[in-house]
Amino acid sequence: MGHGWEGAVLKLFRGRDFTFTVTGTEQVTQAFRRIHVTDGGLLAATGGAHPTMWVRLWFDRDGRPHQRGYTLVDPDPAAGTFSLEFALHDGTACDWARAAEPGDTIDATLQGTRFSLPEPRPARLFVIGDAASLPAVNSLLDALPDTPATIWCESAHATDEDLPFRLDPALHTLHTVPRRDEGAHLVSEVRTALPGLLGDDPSDAYVWIACDTATTRTLAAYARKELRLPKDRVHALGYWRA
């Protein structure tokens, strides 16, 4: 399958193509599935992985190419392997994940992923996400293992209570927030709690936001404009459109 005009544009922006091969699968919860793959040479070509690193996977939708971004989970450069995690719902990508078996292959393009841990490293971390951004949240927690973190996770399914967050009870506080009013409930919960948690001096804090695009924009603007956090202390990326 070709990658159509989107693939051609990514090539112009120096996107690099790889083919992953499925080696195994795990049904983590009823609505969350993990796919183990070999990397097709990606990690060797890039010199390793950075926290929240993602690739664009290509799927066939009614004979046309369709791409979506997914975070690398537990990348192992020496073995050339990692996993991909899918928050299951209706859609082409999730249909592929549900049916994936060892030996299946999928094309991927690496283009657009960028992230560097803030310097100086934050003393406090505030994370706002959902099941779709869970792999990136976990990679961030792994990269800052000694940093206290408060996490808000927007929940769309009852089984989201069982999502595999990598939490250290001594350092991490998780708030599960039901999705209501197209994300407005999450915005309200964060606006209520975050100012008090930041206190009078937020200079040692870092806020990372990855929800649906509209919610992410609202919360990023709130953190930067109303809470007056420096731009380099707020990272925001919309992971999906409602």
C-alpha angles and dihedrals in degrees: 000000000000121000098234125213093328090058091048091052092049089051089055087055090051097259112174122218126220137168120226124203122211114236100172147339138223128198098215095178133346089271102032126068132182122208120196116211145172110241103231090232096306099128093046091049093050098040093243135311138294127214113284091012112168142184135202113247120205122223133178113243113182091328095312129104115255124184134197133174123247131180122239109246119208096344113202109196093186092055096033093232142119139153134247123214126208127199095211122231135129112307148092097271093050092046087057092048093050092053099038116126135177110286095031116125134209131189120235138185124208109212133123101023112131132154136144126184110250120260124249089036113247121254090209132033128203116190128187118185148114140228092294092057096040094105090054092045091054092048089052092050089048091051092051100038097162098043120106110236137192112202130193113195118189109220125209099168135043089236090061085086086073098050112136101250112172097228131171104205090210093057110021133069117192123199115190111206121191113233108250135158094011093299098319091116091057091048090052093049093050094045089052097049109028101069092056092046092050093049124188095316114046094165093110094049132095124200120202119187128185116156132118111325098255094047092046092053092048094050094043091053090048093051094047103037106029101028090035096221113169114259092243089056094058124065117185131175126165108228100190144359121247 
